[in-house]
Amino acid sequence: MATSGQDLKVYVCGTGTVGGHAARGVLSRKGLKLIGAKVYSEEKRGRDVGELLGVDPLGVAAVLDIEEVIAAAPDCVIYAPSSPNHDDLTKLLSAGINVISTAGGYLFYPVADAPLHNLLEGACQTGGATFHGAGVNPGFVSVRLPLVLSSWCRRIDRIRVSECAVMTEYPSSALLFDLMHFGQPLDPGNCEKGHIGQRIRRAFEAMLLELAAGIGARVDEIIQTYEEAPAPRDLHVAAGVVKKGTVAAQRWLWTGMVDGKPLIELETVWTLSYELEGWPNSFGWTFTVDGDPGLSATLHTHGGENSDDECCIATAMQAVNAVEAVVAAAPGIRTYLDLPSIHGRYHG
């Protein structure tokens, strides 16, 4: 482990969209040193990590096995595969390696899942390591920023967070078409189908419970609602073609009820079209806090290649910017409620 004055050694698991941005973020960050990357396909194994990232060669070969990551003894692993592997996470933590995960939003507040919490907390205590889940949404949008906004209020009656993600430039057909059911026949049951439906529900319910804990409330019930909209014509997007009449937009809403009234509402709208009547078409987030005083805010990204890429950079940097705080934290699961304020860094 690093001693005072030494750069913290960071390994990145996953070199896809988010993992790649995280690795490049580590390379640009003073005080951090990228010492390797774990990949998830045989064709990437052994290739120079710099080549995979589109930067100059680093002289470090990508690895495929989690045991090779452990053998490198990093101070922290940024864990960013498309789907989390609990065995890999427990191996890393049990070996004394701190982990920040952007994978599987349900991992951001594992207290909401007792068996998962016990598994990860046990591994943390065995290795004397810290685990933290970080991301944009779930994550910053659904917990960190609402908590900051709530600090204005003498009384909180309701918090509503709404996201609109226009994903026309998102290139992953596996995520959009195979997992999230875009381009499939309309079916209200799509929200419960397959692994992705359960992951999404668990992730946002965990965020709702963390936000409730942050404002000192206990949620009695979480209600999920879901609706879809059809493509008005054949849509040609980065991930492929959405046929007319198939799923082109999804709206999810999770409502946390307290004493028979809605206290927290987390809404997410994902769409592959800018032309759906009655549906939002601007990538961004809105926040409303009803109380004394009430307030509202909007958040947009800009300056990147496109809004999808900007959001992926933001997801990755939630992890990169948290490395020092997580390494310094006491062993165990540490959520947004436990860590100090996390900041970006000026590059002069």
C-alpha positions as CSV (number, residue, x, y, z in Angstrom):
1,M,0.0,0.0,0.0
2,A,1.1,3.6,-0.7
3,T,2.8,5.5,2.0
4,S,2.8,9.3,2.6
5,G,3.9,11.1,-0.5
6,Q,3.5,8.2,-2.9
7,D,1.0,7.9,-5.7
8,L,-1.9,5.6,-5.0
9,K,-1.8,2.6,-7.2
10,V,-5.0,2.0,-9.2
11,Y,-6.2,-1.0,-11.2
12,V,-9.2,-0.7,-13.5
13,C,-11.5,-3.7,-14.1
14,G,-13.2,-3.1,-17.5
15,T,-11.9,-1.1,-20.4
16,G,-15.2,-0.4,-22.1
17,T,-17.0,3.0,-22.2
18,V,-17.0,3.7,-18.4
19,G,-13.9,1.7,-17.5
20,G,-11.9,3.3,-20.4
21,H,-12.9,6.8,-19.2
22,A,-12.0,5.9,-15.6
23,A,-8.5,4.6,-16.7
24,R,-7.8,7.7,-18.7
25,G,-9.0,9.8,-15.7
26,V,-6.5,8.0,-13.5
27,L,-3.7,8.7,-16.0
28,S,-4.5,12.4,-16.0
29,R,-4.8,12.7,-12.2
30,K,-1.9,13.8,-9.9
31,G,-1.5,11.5,-7.0
32,L,-2.8,8.4,-8.8
33,K,-0.9,5.8,-10.8
34,L,-2.6,3.4,-13.2
35,I,-0.8,0.1,-12.8
36,G,-3.0,-2.2,-14.9
37,A,-6.4,-3.2,-16.3
38,K,-8.5,-6.3,-16.2
39,V,-10.4,-7.2,-19.4
40,Y,-13.3,-9.5,-20.1
41,S,-12.5,-11.0,-23.5
42,E,-9.6,-13.3,-24.6
43,E,-8.9,-11.0,-27.6
44,K,-8.0,-8.1,-25.3
45,R,-5.8,-10.3,-23.0
46,G,-2.1,-9.4,-23.2
47,R,-2.6,-6.2,-25.2
48,D,-0.9,-3.1,-24.0
49,V,-3.4,-1.2,-21.8
50,G,-2.5,2.1,-23.5
51,E,-3.5,0.6,-26.8
52,L,-6.9,-0.4,-25.4
53,L,-7.4,3.1,-24.1
54,G,-6.3,4.9,-27.3
55,V,-3.3,6.5,-25.7
56,D,0.5,6.0,-25.9
57,P,1.7,2.5,-24.9
58,L,2.1,2.1,-21.1
59,G,4.2,-1.1,-21.1
60,V,1.5,-2.9,-19.1
61,A,-0.4,-5.9,-20.5
62,A,-4.1,-6.3,-19.8
63,V,-5.0,-9.4,-17.7
64,L,-8.0,-11.6,-17.7
65,D,-7.9,-13.3,-14.3
66,I,-8.9,-11.5,-11.0
67,E,-6.0,-13.3,-9.3
68,E,-3.6,-11.3,-11.4
69,V,-5.2,-8.1,-10.2
70,I,-4.8,-9.2,-6.6
71,A,-1.1,-10.1,-7.2
72,A,-0.4,-6.6,-8.4
73,A,-1.5,-5.3,-4.9
74,P,-3.2,-2.0,-6.0
75,D,-4.3,0.4,-3.3
76,C,-7.7,0.6,-5.1
77,V,-9.6,-1.1,-7.9
78,I,-12.1,0.9,-10.0
79,Y,-14.6,-1.9,-10.8
80,A,-16.4,-1.1,-14.1
81,P,-17.5,-4.2,-16.0
82,S,-21.0,-4.3,-17.6
83,S,-22.2,-6.7,-14.9
84,P,-20.7,-7.2,-11.4
85,N,-19.3,-10.5,-10.3
86,H,-19.8,-10.9,-6.5
87,D,-17.0,-13.6,-6.3
88,D,-14.5,-11.2,-7.8
89,L,-15.5,-8.4,-5.5
90,T,-15.2,-10.5,-2.3
91,K,-11.8,-11.8,-3.5
92,L,-10.5,-8.3,-3.9
93,L,-11.9,-7.0,-0.6
94,S,-10.7,-10.1,1.3
95,A,-7.2,-9.6,-0.1
96,G,-7.2,-6.1,1.4
97,I,-7.8,-4.2,-1.8
98,N,-10.2,-1.2,-1.7
99,V,-12.9,-1.2,-4.4
100,I,-15.0,1.5,-6.0
101,S,-17.7,0.0,-8.2
102,T,-19.6,1.7,-11.0
103,A,-21.2,-1.6,-11.9
104,G,-24.6,-2.8,-10.7
105,G,-26.3,0.2,-9.2
106,Y,-27.8,-2.0,-6.5
107,L,-24.3,-2.2,-5.0
108,F,-24.3,1.5,-4.2
109,Y,-26.4,1.0,-1.1
110,P,-26.0,-2.7,-0.1
111,V,-27.5,-2.1,3.3
112,A,-30.8,-2.4,1.4
113,D,-30.0,-6.1,0.7
114,A,-29.1,-7.9,3.9
115,P,-27.4,-11.0,2.3
116,L,-25.4,-8.8,-0.1
117,H,-24.5,-6.4,2.7
118,N,-23.3,-9.3,4.9
119,L,-21.2,-10.8,2.0
120,L,-19.4,-7.5,1.2
121,E,-19.0,-6.3,4.8
122,G,-17.6,-9.7,5.8
123,A,-15.0,-9.5,3.0
124,C,-14.1,-5.9,3.9
125,Q,-13.5,-6.9,7.5
126,T,-11.5,-10.0,6.5
127,G,-9.2,-7.9,4.4
128,G,-9.3,-4.6,6.2
129,A,-10.6,-3.0,3.0
130,T,-13.3,-0.4,2.0
131,F,-16.1,-0.8,-0.6
132,H,-17.9,2.1,-2.2
133,G,-20.4,2.3,-5.1
134,A,-20.3,5.4,-7.2
135,G,-22.0,6.6,-10.4
136,V,-24.2,9.2,-12.0
137,N,-27.6,7.6,-11.8
138,P,-28.0,5.6,-9.7
139,G,-25.6,7.6,-7.6
140,F,-24.9,11.3,-7.8
141,V,-28.2,12.3,-9.3
142,S,-30.4,10.1,-7.1
143,V,-28.6,10.7,-3.8
144,R,-25.7,13.1,-3.5
145,L,-27.1,16.1,-5.2
146,P,-30.6,15.8,-3.7
147,L,-29.0,15.7,-0.2
148,V,-27.0,18.8,-1.0
149,L,-30.2,20.6,-2.2
150,S,-32.1,19.5,0.9
151,S,-29.6,21.4,3.1
152,W,-31.5,24.6,2.2
153,C,-34.7,23.3,3.8
154,R,-36.2,23.8,7.2
155,R,-38.9,21.2,6.3
156,I,-38.9,18.6,3.6
157,D,-42.3,17.4,2.3
158,R,-41.3,15.7,-0.9
159,I,-38.2,15.2,-3.1
160,R,-38.6,14.4,-6.8
161,V,-35.7,13.6,-9.2
162,S,-36.3,13.1,-12.9
163,E,-33.9,12.0,-15.5
164,C,-34.2,12.1,-19.3
165,A,-31.6,10.2,-21.2
166,V,-31.9,10.5,-25.0
167,M,-29.7,7.5,-26.0
168,T,-29.6,7.9,-29.8
169,E,-25.8,8.0,-29.7
170,Y,-25.3,5.2,-27.3
171,P,-23.6,2.4,-29.3
172,S,-24.4,-0.7,-27.2
173,S,-27.0,-2.9,-28.9
174,A,-26.5,-5.5,-26.2
175,L,-27.6,-3.1,-23.5
176,L,-30.4,-1.3,-25.4
177,F,-31.9,-4.1,-27.5
178,D,-31.0,-7.3,-25.7
179,L,-31.2,-6.2,-22.1
180,M,-33.5,-3.2,-22.0
181,H,-36.0,-4.4,-24.6
182,F,-35.8,-1.4,-26.9
183,G,-36.9,-2.4,-30.4
184,Q,-39.1,-5.2,-28.9
185,P,-42.9,-5.4,-29.0
186,L,-44.6,-3.2,-26.5
187,D,-45.3,-5.1,-23.2
188,P,-46.0,-3.6,-19.8
189,G,-44.1,-6.6,-18.4
190,N,-40.8,-5.6,-20.0
191,C,-39.8,-3.9,-16.8
192,E,-39.7,-7.3,-15.0
193,K,-38.2,-9.4,-17.8
194,G,-34.7,-10.8,-17.5
195,H,-31.7,-9.8,-15.5
196,I,-31.8,-6.1,-16.4
197,G,-35.3,-5.5,-15.0
198,Q,-34.4,-6.8,-11.6
199,R,-31.0,-5.0,-11.6
200,I,-32.7,-1.7,-12.4
201,R,-35.4,-2.1,-9.8
202,R,-32.9,-3.1,-7.1
203,A,-30.6,-0.2,-8.0
204,F,-33.2,2.5,-7.8
205,E,-34.9,1.1,-4.7
206,A,-31.5,1.1,-3.0
207,M,-30.9,4.7,-4.0
208,L,-34.4,5.7,-2.7
209,L,-33.6,4.0,0.6
210,E,-30.2,5.7,0.9
211,L,-31.7,9.1,0.2
212,A,-34.4,8.5,2.8
213,A,-31.8,7.5,5.3
214,G,-29.9,10.7,4.5
215,I,-32.9,12.9,5.4
216,G,-33.8,10.8,8.4
217,A,-37.0,9.1,7.0
218,R,-38.1,5.5,7.1
219,V,-39.9,4.4,3.9
220,D,-43.0,2.2,4.5
221,E,-43.4,1.1,0.8
222,I,-41.8,1.5,-2.6
223,I,-44.2,1.6,-5.6
224,Q,-42.8,1.0,-9.1
225,T,-44.7,2.2,-12.2
226,Y,-43.6,1.7,-15.8
227,E,-44.8,2.7,-19.3
228,E,-43.5,2.5,-22.8
229,A,-43.9,4.4,-26.1
230,P,-43.7,3.1,-29.6
231,A,-41.4,4.4,-32.4
232,P,-43.4,6.7,-34.7
233,R,-41.3,5.4,-37.7
234,D,-38.2,3.3,-38.2
235,L,-35.4,4.9,-36.1
236,H,-31.8,4.6,-37.1
237,V,-29.7,5.1,-33.9
238,A,-26.1,4.3,-33.0
239,A,-27.0,0.9,-31.6
240,G,-29.1,-0.2,-34.6
241,V,-32.6,0.1,-36.0
242,V,-35.8,0.5,-33.9
243,K,-38.7,-0.6,-36.1
244,K,-41.9,1.5,-36.2
245,G,-44.3,0.5,-33.4
246,T,-41.7,-1.2,-31.2
247,V,-40.4,0.1,-27.9
248,A,-38.7,3.5,-28.4
249,A,-39.0,4.9,-24.9
250,Q,-39.4,3.8,-21.3
251,R,-40.5,5.7,-18.2
252,W,-39.8,4.2,-14.8
253,L,-40.9,5.8,-11.5
254,W,-40.2,4.6,-8.0
255,T,-42.2,6.3,-5.2
256,G,-41.2,6.0,-1.6
257,M,-44.3,6.2,0.6
258,V,-44.2,7.5,4.2
259,D,-47.4,7.5,6.3
260,G,-49.5,7.0,3.2
261,K,-47.9,10.0,1.3
262,P,-45.2,10.1,-1.4
263,L,-42.0,11.4,0.1
264,I,-39.4,10.5,-2.6
265,E,-39.9,10.0,-6.3
266,L,-37.1,8.9,-8.6
267,E,-38.1,9.0,-12.3
268,T,-36.0,7.8,-15.2
269,V,-37.0,8.3,-18.8
270,W,-34.9,6.6,-21.5
271,T,-35.7,7.3,-25.1
272,L,-34.3,6.6,-28.6
273,S,-36.3,9.4,-30.3
274,Y,-36.6,13.2,-30.1
275,E,-40.1,13.2,-31.6
276,L,-42.4,11.4,-29.2
277,E,-45.4,13.5,-28.3
278,G,-45.8,14.0,-24.6
279,W,-42.3,12.6,-23.8
280,P,-39.3,14.7,-22.8
281,N,-36.5,15.0,-25.4
282,S,-33.7,17.0,-23.6
283,F,-30.9,15.0,-22.0
284,G,-30.7,16.1,-18.4
285,W,-32.0,16.0,-14.9
286,T,-34.5,18.1,-12.9
287,F,-34.8,18.3,-9.1
288,T,-37.7,19.5,-7.0
289,V,-37.8,19.7,-3.2
290,D,-41.2,20.7,-1.7
291,G,-40.8,22.1,1.7
292,D,-39.9,25.3,3.6
293,P,-38.4,26.7,1.4
294,G,-39.1,24.7,-1.7
295,L,-36.6,24.7,-4.5
296,S,-36.0,23.4,-8.0
297,A,-32.9,22.9,-10.1
298,T,-31.9,21.5,-13.5
299,L,-28.6,19.8,-14.6
300,H,-27.2,19.3,-18.0
301,T,-23.8,18.2,-19.3
302,H,-22.0,19.9,-22.3
303,G,-18.6,20.0,-24.0
304,G,-18.2,16.4,-24.9
305,E,-18.7,14.4,-28.0
306,N,-22.4,13.9,-27.2
307,S,-24.6,13.7,-24.1
308,D,-24.2,9.9,-23.8
309,D,-20.4,10.2,-23.7
310,E,-20.5,13.1,-21.3
311,C,-22.6,11.0,-18.9
312,C,-20.2,8.1,-19.2
313,I,-17.3,10.4,-18.4
314,A,-19.2,11.7,-15.4
315,T,-19.9,8.1,-14.2
316,A,-16.2,7.2,-14.4
317,M,-15.1,10.4,-12.6
318,Q,-17.4,9.7,-9.7
319,A,-15.1,6.8,-9.1
320,V,-11.8,8.4,-9.9
321,N,-12.4,11.4,-7.7
322,A,-13.4,9.2,-4.8
323,V,-10.2,7.1,-4.7
324,E,-8.3,9.1,-2.0
325,A,-11.4,9.3,0.2
326,V,-12.1,5.6,-0.1
327,V,-8.5,4.6,0.5
328,A,-8.4,6.8,3.6
329,A,-11.8,5.5,5.0
330,A,-12.2,2.9,7.7
331,P,-12.7,-0.7,6.5
332,G,-16.2,-1.6,5.5
333,I,-19.0,-0.6,3.2
334,R,-19.0,3.2,2.8
335,T,-21.8,5.0,1.0
336,Y,-22.3,8.6,0.1
337,L,-23.6,9.0,3.7
338,D,-20.3,8.0,5.1
339,L,-17.7,9.6,3.0
340,P,-16.6,13.3,3.1
341,S,-17.4,15.6,0.2
342,I,-15.7,14.5,-3.0
343,H,-14.3,17.0,-5.5
344,G,-12.8,17.1,-9.0
345,R,-9.3,18.5,-9.5
346,Y,-8.0,21.5,-11.4
347,H,-5.5,20.7,-14.1
348,G,-3.3,23.7,-14.5
